[in-house]
Amino acid sequence: MSSIHAEVERCLLDISPETARRAWGDVPEGVRRRIVLAALLFSRRFEAAVSEGALPDARDAQRFLMRLMGDVIDDFARLEGIPSEEATRFLGDVDNRDRILELNEVLDLYGLPENEKTLDALLLESVEDRPRRAAWADHWTSG
């Protein structure tokens, strides 16, 4: 088993079934595994770009994110043994994308040296904080 697959399994073991259900609904175990895999891949690709000094300025941000997502799609397709079109559909699904990005943020917090919380606790906090984040998003997009 590759190191990323082992990391996916560790994450899944650290997230209780109840927290997973609250975070992702009643999706099958295979979808949960794919959400975790994609979040880890996104995190790795982003960290690699940061360490290479590849962070864009404001006008290049969209191109940077598109290139980053293209790399994640390629990695995801290769690791899952699926065509890139299928990987694109999975990662492009709005619900999946939101779940992946939320978990990516949680994994970033989990990896901080000062963090003392479990992955499960951090994901549950993020789920419970969704209404507040949605209110802020509405505030900033309502003009």
Secondary structure as the mmCIF struct_conf table of DSSP 4:
data_model
#
loop_
_struct_conf.conf_type_id
_struct_conf.id
_struct_conf.beg_label_comp_id
_struct_conf.beg_label_asym_id
_struct_conf.beg_label_seq_id
_struct_conf.end_label_comp_id
_struct_conf.end_label_asym_id
_struct_conf.end_label_seq_id
HELX_RH_AL_P HELX_RH_AL_P1 SER A 3 ASP A 14
BEND BEND1 ILE A 15 ILE A 15
HELX_RH_AL_P HELX_RH_AL_P2 PRO A 17 TRP A 24
BEND BEND2 ASP A 26 ASP A 26
HELX_RH_AL_P HELX_RH_AL_P3 GLU A 29 SER A 51
TURN_TY1_P TURN_TY1_P1 GLU A 52 GLY A 53
HELX_RH_3T_P HELX_RH_3T_P1 ALA A 58 ASP A 60
HELX_RH_AL_P HELX_RH_AL_P4 ALA A 61 GLU A 80
TURN_TY1_P TURN_TY1_P2 GLY A 81 GLY A 81
HELX_RH_AL_P HELX_RH_AL_P5 SER A 84 GLY A 92
BEND BEND3 ASP A 93 ASP A 93
HELX_RH_AL_P HELX_RH_AL_P6 VAL A 94 TYR A 110
TURN_TY1_P TURN_TY1_P3 GLY A 111 GLY A 111
BEND BEND4 LEU A 112 LEU A 112
TURN_TY1_P TURN_TY1_P4 PRO A 113 GLU A 114
BEND BEND5 LYS A 117 LYS A 117
HELX_RH_AL_P HELX_RH_AL_P7 LEU A 119 GLU A 128
TURN_TY1_P TURN_TY1_P5 ASP A 129 ASP A 129
HELX_RH_AL_P HELX_RH_AL_P8 ARG A 130 THR A 141
#
